[in-house]
Amino acid sequence: MSQRASAPPAPKEREEWTGQIGFLLAAIGSAVGLGNIWRFPGVAYENGGGAFMIPYLVAILTAGIPILFLDYAIGHRFRGSAPLSLRRLTGTVAGEALGWFQVAVSFIIAIYYTAVIAWALSYFVFSFTIAWGDDPAGFFVGEYLQVGDPTLTGGFVPGVLIPMAVVWALVLVVLAGGIAKGVQRVNLIAMPLLVVGFLILVVRSLFLDGALDGLNALFTPHWAALTDPAVWIAAYSQVFFSLSITFGIMITYASYRKKRSNLTSPGLVVAFANSSFELLAGIGVFAALGFLAHSQATTVGELEGLTGPILSFVTFPLIISHMPGGAFFGALFFGSLVIAGFTSQVSILQVVSSAFQDKFGWNPRQAVARIGIPMAVLSLLLFATTSGLNALDVVDNWANNIGVVASAVLMTVLVFWVLRSGEMLRGHLNAVSTIKVGRWWLWLTGLLAPIVLGYILITRIIALITDGYGGYPLWYLLTLGWGAVLAMIVFAAGFSAVRWPHNPDDFSPWPAVSDLPLKGAQR
């Protein structure tokens, strides 16, 4: 019997969005998440009020949109998940390792993000009976989460475990359906529901007693804040974290676009839709806070818990308890949190699923069974317990402030300074898009972005080393904070070392470099 060397399997044909609307709603669904509702209003209020809109708009135009275009260009041109696209861009294992680092960031964010969605789902049910009573803070950390001391182990909390399991089951079903039948379909339903529901909520807030006082507190400009560098850093941070950029999501989503697809126009739509929702959230949240201050005969400035989970799960339940028709208002608010969180979670997990599909030749269902279910189990073990809130607080801080920002700095430096690929990617954007990008894009993304983000990264590392975080013991921060960063690095190194079942470099980008509208290119 003659023996013949078997040829390596060819990579599968890549899935695609059925059209631009599906891509747009999915990309907006990813960007519009929990942070739009509970983070932006408080950040704006604490950093100059109405004056904050100036650095916020500057940050969108000089960092948010340019880096979003970078993600789109890499994913669309190289037709792969973050590891595969960056491998094809660089032609090196080092590039692939950066892609796997982005996957690791998404992996870690996904396992705790589900917990917050589960809290919102629980509170959606609680709203109908105002289950938190007269003490929302005590109910949240005591009766509901049953928060204990910072430990690595804790007993399961059934009230958290069950909704978390439900959320994981639903999101894995969506991922198993693939891009068109899963991710796109759920966003086509969820995003219109979110917009309609949140608009009703905002309009209702505007007619509450004291609403105008809340809006005045948010939008009254404090012009002196514009001279404070911390305000500008806060604006860049808000835009950066809100747009779902540089940790694999937009690279992955862009890779599923058809070859002849406009990139820059949809990018502008996504960026400004996200910002519009943040502004809408600010109006709704501060109108409601004005009502709370009015009902307590105080001012918005004297209220506590104006941002983050405390705003959503302590302050807002207090508002709901005081207002007429509070149960309906509460259902709208927490239902909006569930939808916004769920569509973002789908996008985060798609980063992980797509990477493993590309690397090992799996289909979406195999990826769900082999990596999705183990992630769900790990998530439940860590965050459905009495130590879940403390663990989430620490891991979230390190994943976002170190993991995501480090990924952004590394990618911009690699693409623009090491590989000198900026002009080629600009050419790709211009070859397929109606709105062209000039050389200003190279300066903003290749120079301004790494400087600003590098400064943010360095200052936060120094602060975490010197000041610690949240009063947690050092061993706890070393284990769950810096340990999470170490896990990302090991994850990236390990999977980039695994051999591909096919040659990832056997790929011809379209359009060819010779066909790109490059400055000085020979025709």
C-alpha positions as CSV (number, residue, x, y, z in Angstrom):
1,M,0.0,0.0,0.0
2,S,1.4,3.3,-1.0
3,Q,1.6,6.0,1.7
4,R,0.9,9.6,0.8
5,A,1.3,12.6,3.0
6,S,-2.1,14.0,3.7
7,A,-2.5,17.7,3.0
8,P,-3.4,19.9,5.9
9,P,-7.1,20.8,6.1
10,A,-8.0,24.1,4.4
11,P,-9.5,26.8,6.6
12,K,-13.3,26.9,6.5
13,E,-15.1,29.7,4.6
14,R,-15.6,32.6,7.0
15,E,-19.1,33.4,8.1
16,E,-20.5,36.8,7.1
17,W,-23.1,39.3,8.3
18,T,-26.1,39.3,5.9
19,G,-25.9,43.0,5.5
20,Q,-24.8,46.3,6.9
21,I,-27.8,46.8,9.2
22,G,-26.9,43.5,11.0
23,F,-23.3,44.6,11.5
24,L,-24.3,48.1,12.6
25,L,-26.7,46.9,15.3
26,A,-24.3,44.2,16.5
27,A,-21.4,46.8,16.7
28,I,-23.6,49.3,18.5
29,G,-24.9,46.6,20.8
30,S,-21.4,45.8,21.7
31,A,-20.4,49.4,22.4
32,V,-23.6,50.3,24.3
33,G,-23.2,48.4,27.5
34,L,-23.5,48.8,31.3
35,G,-20.9,51.6,31.4
36,N,-22.9,53.8,29.2
37,I,-25.7,53.8,31.8
38,W,-23.9,53.7,35.1
39,R,-20.4,55.2,34.3
40,F,-20.7,58.1,31.8
41,P,-23.2,60.3,33.8
42,G,-21.1,60.2,37.0
43,V,-17.9,60.8,35.1
44,A,-19.3,63.8,33.3
45,Y,-20.8,65.2,36.5
46,E,-17.5,64.8,38.5
47,N,-15.3,66.3,35.7
48,G,-16.8,69.7,34.9
49,G,-20.5,68.9,34.1
50,G,-21.4,70.6,30.8
51,A,-17.8,71.6,30.2
52,F,-16.9,67.9,30.2
53,M,-18.6,67.6,26.8
54,I,-15.7,69.5,25.2
55,P,-12.9,67.1,26.1
56,Y,-15.3,64.2,25.6
57,L,-16.0,65.3,22.0
58,V,-12.3,65.9,21.4
59,A,-11.5,62.4,22.7
60,I,-14.1,60.9,20.4
61,L,-12.7,62.6,17.3
62,T,-9.0,62.2,18.1
63,A,-8.8,58.8,19.7
64,G,-12.1,56.9,19.8
65,I,-13.0,57.0,16.1
66,P,-9.4,56.7,14.8
67,I,-8.7,53.5,16.9
68,L,-12.1,52.1,15.9
69,F,-11.0,52.5,12.3
70,L,-7.8,50.7,13.1
71,D,-9.7,47.7,14.5
72,Y,-12.0,47.7,11.5
73,A,-9.1,47.8,9.0
74,I,-7.2,45.0,10.6
75,G,-10.2,42.7,11.0
76,H,-11.6,43.4,7.5
77,R,-8.4,43.1,5.6
78,F,-7.0,40.0,7.3
79,R,-10.4,38.2,7.7
80,G,-9.8,36.6,11.1
81,S,-10.1,36.7,14.8
82,A,-7.7,38.9,16.7
83,P,-4.9,36.2,16.8
84,L,-5.3,35.2,13.2
85,S,-5.6,38.8,11.9
86,L,-2.6,40.0,13.8
87,R,-0.6,36.9,12.8
88,R,-1.4,37.7,9.1
89,L,-0.6,41.4,9.6
90,T,2.8,40.8,11.2
91,G,3.7,37.4,9.8
92,T,5.0,36.5,13.3
93,V,4.1,34.5,16.4
94,A,4.6,37.7,18.4
95,G,1.7,39.4,16.5
96,E,-0.4,36.3,17.1
97,A,0.5,36.4,20.8
98,L,-0.8,40.0,21.0
99,G,-4.1,38.7,19.5
100,W,-4.3,36.0,22.1
101,F,-3.6,38.6,24.8
102,Q,-6.7,40.4,23.6
103,V,-8.6,37.1,23.7
104,A,-7.4,36.6,27.3
105,V,-8.7,40.1,28.3
106,S,-12.1,39.2,26.8
107,F,-12.1,35.8,28.5
108,I,-11.6,37.4,31.9
109,I,-14.1,40.2,31.3
110,A,-16.7,37.7,30.1
111,I,-16.5,35.5,33.2
112,Y,-17.4,38.3,35.6
113,Y,-19.5,40.5,33.3
114,T,-22.2,37.8,33.4
115,A,-22.5,38.3,37.1
116,V,-23.6,41.9,36.7
117,I,-26.1,41.0,34.0
118,A,-27.5,38.4,36.4
119,W,-27.8,41.0,39.2
120,A,-29.8,43.2,36.8
121,L,-32.0,40.2,35.8
122,S,-32.7,39.6,39.5
123,Y,-33.5,43.2,40.1
124,F,-35.8,43.3,37.1
125,V,-37.9,40.7,38.9
126,F,-37.5,42.5,42.3
127,S,-38.8,45.7,40.7
128,F,-42.4,44.3,40.5
129,T,-42.6,44.0,44.3
130,I,-40.0,46.6,45.4
131,A,-38.2,43.7,47.1
132,W,-35.4,45.8,48.5
133,G,-37.8,47.7,50.8
134,D,-36.5,50.8,52.6
135,D,-32.9,49.8,52.7
136,P,-31.5,49.2,49.2
137,A,-27.9,49.2,50.3
138,G,-28.4,46.6,53.0
139,F,-30.5,44.5,50.7
140,F,-27.9,44.6,47.9
141,V,-24.8,43.6,49.8
142,G,-26.5,41.7,52.6
143,E,-29.7,39.9,51.7
144,Y,-29.0,39.5,48.0
145,L,-25.3,39.2,47.5
146,Q,-24.5,38.1,51.0
147,V,-21.1,39.7,50.8
148,G,-18.4,38.3,53.0
149,D,-14.8,39.0,53.6
150,P,-12.3,39.0,50.7
151,T,-11.5,35.3,50.2
152,L,-10.8,33.0,47.3
153,T,-13.6,30.7,48.3
154,G,-17.1,31.3,49.4
155,G,-20.4,29.6,49.6
156,F,-22.8,29.7,46.6
157,V,-25.5,32.3,46.7
158,P,-28.6,30.7,45.1
159,G,-30.1,34.1,44.2
160,V,-27.0,34.9,42.1
161,L,-26.2,31.4,40.9
162,I,-29.5,30.7,39.2
163,P,-29.8,33.9,37.2
164,M,-26.1,33.6,36.2
165,A,-26.7,30.1,34.9
166,V,-29.7,31.4,33.0
167,V,-27.7,34.2,31.4
168,W,-24.9,31.8,30.5
169,A,-27.3,29.4,28.9
170,L,-28.9,32.1,26.8
171,V,-25.7,33.6,25.6
172,L,-24.2,30.3,24.7
173,V,-27.3,29.4,22.7
174,V,-26.8,32.7,20.7
175,L,-23.1,31.9,20.1
176,A,-23.9,28.4,18.9
177,G,-26.1,29.9,16.2
178,G,-23.1,31.6,14.6
179,I,-22.9,35.1,13.2
180,A,-26.0,35.5,11.0
181,K,-28.4,33.1,12.9
182,G,-27.1,33.9,16.4
183,V,-25.3,37.2,17.0
184,Q,-27.0,39.2,14.3
185,R,-30.5,37.9,15.0
186,V,-30.4,38.7,18.7
187,N,-29.1,42.2,18.1
188,L,-31.8,42.8,15.5
189,I,-34.3,42.1,18.3
190,A,-32.5,43.5,21.3
191,M,-31.3,46.9,20.1
192,P,-34.7,48.3,19.0
193,L,-36.1,47.0,22.3
194,L,-33.4,48.8,24.3
195,V,-33.8,52.1,22.5
196,V,-37.6,52.1,22.8
197,G,-37.5,51.0,26.5
198,F,-34.8,53.5,27.5
199,L,-36.5,56.4,25.7
200,I,-39.7,55.7,27.6
201,L,-37.7,55.6,30.8
202,V,-35.9,58.9,30.0
203,V,-39.2,60.7,29.1
204,R,-40.8,59.5,32.3
205,S,-37.8,60.8,34.3
206,L,-38.1,64.3,32.7
207,F,-41.6,64.7,34.2
208,L,-40.6,63.9,37.8
209,D,-40.5,66.6,40.4
210,G,-36.9,68.0,40.7
211,A,-35.8,66.6,37.2
212,L,-34.7,70.1,36.1
213,D,-32.4,70.4,39.2
214,G,-30.8,67.1,38.2
215,L,-30.2,68.3,34.6
216,N,-28.8,71.6,35.8
217,A,-26.4,69.7,38.1
218,L,-25.2,67.6,35.1
219,F,-25.0,70.2,32.4
220,T,-24.0,73.4,34.2
221,P,-20.5,74.0,32.9
222,H,-17.5,74.4,35.2
223,W,-15.1,75.9,32.8
224,A,-12.1,75.8,35.2
225,A,-12.2,72.0,34.9
226,L,-10.9,72.3,31.3
227,T,-7.5,73.4,32.7
228,D,-7.2,70.2,34.8
229,P,-5.3,67.4,32.9
230,A,-7.2,64.8,35.0
231,V,-10.5,65.9,33.3
232,W,-9.0,65.3,29.8
233,I,-7.7,61.9,30.9
234,A,-11.1,61.0,32.3
235,A,-12.7,61.9,28.9
236,Y,-10.2,59.8,26.9
237,S,-10.7,56.9,29.4
238,Q,-14.5,57.1,29.0
239,V,-14.4,57.1,25.2
240,F,-11.8,54.4,25.1
241,F,-13.6,51.9,27.4
242,S,-17.0,52.7,26.0
243,L,-16.3,51.9,22.3
244,S,-15.2,48.2,22.8
245,I,-11.9,48.9,21.0
246,T,-8.4,47.2,21.1
247,F,-9.4,44.0,22.9
248,G,-10.6,42.0,19.9
249,I,-14.3,42.8,19.6
250,M,-14.2,45.2,16.6
251,I,-11.4,43.2,14.9
252,T,-13.6,40.1,15.1
253,Y,-16.8,41.8,14.1
254,A,-15.2,43.5,11.1
255,S,-13.7,40.2,9.9
256,Y,-17.2,38.9,9.2
257,R,-18.1,41.8,6.9
258,K,-18.2,41.1,3.2
259,K,-15.1,42.1,1.2
260,R,-16.8,44.9,-0.6
261,S,-18.0,46.7,2.6
262,N,-17.9,50.3,3.6
263,L,-15.9,50.7,6.9
264,T,-15.6,54.4,7.8
265,S,-19.2,55.5,7.5
266,P,-20.5,52.6,9.7
267,G,-17.7,53.4,12.1
268,L,-18.9,57.0,12.5
269,V,-22.4,55.7,13.0
270,V,-21.3,53.3,15.7
271,A,-19.2,55.9,17.5
272,F,-21.9,58.6,17.5
273,A,-24.7,56.2,18.3
274,N,-22.7,55.1,21.3
275,S,-22.1,58.7,22.4
276,S,-25.8,59.6,21.8
277,F,-26.9,56.8,24.1
278,E,-24.4,57.9,26.8
279,L,-25.9,61.4,26.6
280,L,-29.4,60.0,26.7
281,A,-28.4,57.9,29.8
282,G,-27.0,61.0,31.4
283,I,-30.3,62.9,30.9
284,G,-32.4,60.0,32.3
285,V,-30.1,59.3,35.2
286,F,-29.7,62.9,36.4
287,A,-33.4,63.7,36.0
288,A,-34.1,60.8,38.3
289,L,-31.3,61.9,40.7
290,G,-32.9,65.3,40.8
291,F,-36.2,63.7,41.8
292,L,-34.4,61.8,44.6
293,A,-32.7,65.0,45.9
294,H,-36.1,66.8,45.7
295,S,-37.9,64.0,47.7
296,Q,-35.2,64.1,50.4
297,A,-35.1,67.9,50.5
298,T,-31.4,68.0,49.5
299,T,-29.3,68.7,46.5
300,V,-27.8,66.4,43.8
301,G,-24.3,67.3,45.0
302,E,-25.0,65.9,48.5
303,L,-26.2,62.5,47.1
304,E,-23.9,59.5,47.3
305,G,-23.5,56.6,44.8
306,L,-23.7,58.5,41.5
307,T,-21.7,56.0,39.4
308,G,-21.0,52.3,39.0
309,P,-22.9,49.4,40.5
310,I,-23.9,51.4,43.5
311,L,-25.8,53.8,41.2
312,S,-27.6,50.9,39.6
313,F,-28.3,48.7,42.5
314,V,-28.5,51.0,45.5
315,T,-29.3,54.6,44.4
316,F,-31.8,53.7,41.6
317,P,-33.8,51.3,43.8
318,L,-34.1,54.1,46.3
319,I,-35.4,56.4,43.5
320,I,-37.8,53.7,42.4
321,S,-39.1,53.3,45.9
322,H,-40.0,57.0,46.1
323,M,-41.5,57.6,42.7
324,P,-45.1,57.0,41.5
325,G,-45.4,53.9,39.4
326,G,-42.0,52.8,40.6
327,A,-42.4,49.1,39.7
328,F,-42.9,50.0,36.0
329,F,-40.0,52.4,36.0
330,G,-37.8,49.8,37.8
331,A,-38.6,47.2,35.2
332,L,-37.7,49.5,32.4
333,F,-34.4,50.5,34.0
334,F,-33.2,47.0,34.9
335,G,-34.6,45.5,31.7
336,S,-32.5,48.1,29.9
337,L,-29.4,47.0,31.9
338,V,-30.0,43.4,31.0
339,I,-30.3,44.0,27.3
340,A,-27.3,46.4,27.2
341,G,-25.2,44.0,29.1
342,F,-26.4,40.9,27.2
343,T,-25.5,42.3,23.7
344,S,-22.1,43.4,25.0
345,Q,-21.5,40.0,26.6
346,V,-22.3,38.3,23.3
347,S,-19.7,40.4,21.5
348,I,-17.0,39.7,24.2
349,L,-17.6,36.0,24.1
350,Q,-17.6,36.0,20.3
351,V,-13.9,37.2,20.5
352,V,-13.1,34.0,22.4
353,S,-15.2,31.8,20.3
354,S,-13.9,33.1,17.0
355,A,-10.3,32.8,18.1
356,F,-10.7,29.1,19.0
357,Q,-12.7,28.4,15.8
358,D,-9.9,29.8,13.7
359,K,-7.1,28.1,15.7
360,F,-8.6,24.6,15.9
361,G,-11.0,24.5,13.0
362,W,-14.1,24.3,15.3
363,N,-17.6,25.3,14.3
364,P,-19.6,27.6,16.6
365,R,-21.3,24.7,18.4
366,Q,-18.0,23.0,19.1
367,A,-16.5,26.2,20.4
368,V,-19.5,26.6,22.8
369,A,-19.1,23.0,24.0
370,R,-15.3,23.1,24.4
371,I,-14.6,26.6,25.6
372,G,-17.9,28.3,26.4
373,I,-19.2,25.7,28.9
374,P,-15.9,25.6,30.8
375,M,-16.0,29.4,31.0
376,A,-19.5,29.3,32.4
377,V,-18.5,26.8,35.1
378,L,-15.4,28.9,36.0
379,S,-17.6,32.0,36.1
380,L,-20.1,30.4,38.5
381,L,-17.4,29.1,40.8
382,L,-15.8,32.6,41.1
383,F,-18.6,35.0,41.0
384,A,-21.8,33.3,42.2
385,T,-20.5,33.1,45.8
386,T,-20.3,35.3,48.9
387,S,-16.9,36.5,47.7
388,G,-18.2,37.3,44.2
389,L,-18.6,41.1,44.6
390,N,-15.1,41.6,46.0
391,A,-13.5,39.3,43.3
392,L,-15.4,41.1,40.6
393,D,-14.3,44.5,41.8
394,V,-10.6,43.6,41.8
395,V,-10.6,41.6,38.6
396,D,-12.5,44.3,36.7
397,N,-10.1,47.0,37.8
398,W,-7.1,45.1,36.6
399,A,-8.6,43.7,33.4
400,N,-9.8,47.2,32.2
401,N,-7.1,49.5,33.5
402,I,-4.2,47.3,32.9
403,G,-5.2,44.6,30.4
404,V,-7.3,46.6,27.9
405,V,-5.0,49.7,28.0
406,A,-1.8,47.7,27.7
407,S,-3.3,45.9,24.7
408,A,-4.1,49.3,23.0
409,V,-0.6,50.7,23.6
410,L,1.1,47.5,22.3
411,M,-1.1,47.3,19.2
412,T,-0.7,51.0,18.2
413,V,3.1,50.8,18.7
414,L,3.4,47.5,16.9
415,V,1.3,48.6,13.9
416,F,2.6,52.1,13.4
417,W,6.2,52.1,14.8
418,V,7.5,48.5,14.5
419,L,5.7,47.3,11.3
420,R,5.1,50.7,9.7
421,S,1.8,49.4,8.5
422,G,-0.3,52.5,9.1
423,E,-0.2,53.7,5.5
424,M,-1.2,50.3,4.2
425,L,-4.2,50.1,6.6
426,R,-5.2,53.6,5.7
427,G,-5.1,52.6,2.0
428,H,-7.4,49.7,2.8
429,L,-9.9,51.9,4.6
430,N,-9.9,54.3,1.6
431,A,-10.1,51.5,-1.0
432,V,-13.4,50.2,0.5
433,S,-15.0,53.2,2.1
434,T,-16.9,56.2,0.9
435,I,-15.5,58.6,3.5
436,K,-11.7,58.7,3.1
437,V,-9.2,59.1,5.9
438,G,-6.3,61.5,5.5
439,R,-2.8,61.3,6.9
440,W,-4.2,62.9,10.1
441,W,-5.3,59.4,10.9
442,L,-1.7,58.1,11.0
443,W,-0.7,60.9,13.5
444,L,-3.7,60.5,15.7
445,T,-3.6,56.7,15.9
446,G,0.1,56.2,15.7
447,L,1.3,59.1,17.9
448,L,-1.4,60.7,20.0
449,A,-3.1,57.5,21.0
450,P,-0.1,55.6,22.3
451,I,1.1,58.7,24.2
452,V,-2.2,59.4,25.9
453,L,-2.9,55.7,26.6
454,G,0.7,55.1,27.7
455,Y,0.3,57.9,30.2
456,I,-2.9,56.4,31.5
457,L,-1.3,53.0,31.8
458,I,1.8,54.1,33.6
459,T,-0.1,56.4,36.1
460,R,-2.5,53.6,36.9
461,I,0.2,51.0,37.4
462,I,2.0,53.4,39.7
463,A,-1.2,54.1,41.7
464,L,-2.0,50.4,42.1
465,I,1.5,49.6,43.3
466,T,1.8,52.5,45.7
467,D,-1.8,52.9,46.9
468,G,-3.3,49.5,46.5
469,Y,-7.0,49.4,45.6
470,G,-10.3,49.5,47.5
471,G,-8.7,48.8,50.9
472,Y,-8.3,45.1,50.0
473,P,-5.4,43.2,51.5
474,L,-2.2,42.9,49.5
475,W,-2.4,39.1,49.0
476,Y,-5.9,39.5,47.6
477,L,-4.7,42.1,45.0
478,L,-1.7,40.1,44.1
479,T,-3.8,37.0,43.6
480,L,-6.8,38.3,41.7
481,G,-5.5,41.6,40.3
482,W,-1.9,41.1,39.2
483,G,-2.6,37.4,39.0
484,A,-5.2,38.1,36.3
485,V,-2.6,40.0,34.3
486,L,-0.1,37.2,34.7
487,A,-2.8,34.7,33.6
488,M,-3.4,36.8,30.4
489,I,0.3,36.7,29.5
490,V,0.5,33.0,30.1
491,F,-2.7,32.4,28.1
492,A,-1.3,34.4,25.2
493,A,2.1,32.7,25.2
494,G,0.5,29.2,25.5
495,F,-2.0,29.4,22.7
496,S,0.3,31.3,20.3
497,A,2.7,28.4,20.7
498,V,0.1,25.8,19.6
499,R,0.5,24.7,16.0
500,W,-2.2,25.6,13.5
501,P,-4.0,22.8,11.6
502,H,-3.4,24.9,8.5
503,N,-0.9,27.5,7.4
504,P,-2.3,30.8,8.8
505,D,0.1,32.8,6.5
506,D,-1.3,31.2,3.3
507,F,-3.6,34.1,2.7
508,S,-3.8,36.9,0.2
509,P,-5.4,40.2,1.5
510,W,-7.9,42.0,-0.7
511,P,-7.4,44.5,-2.3
512,A,-3.8,43.6,-3.1
513,V,-1.2,46.2,-1.9
514,S,-0.6,47.2,-5.5
515,D,-4.2,48.2,-5.8
516,L,-4.4,50.3,-2.7
517,P,-4.5,54.0,-3.0
518,L,-1.2,54.5,-1.2
519,K,0.7,57.8,-1.3
520,G,3.6,57.4,-3.7
521,A,2.5,53.9,-4.8
522,Q,3.6,53.0,-8.3
523,R,0.8,52.2,-10.7
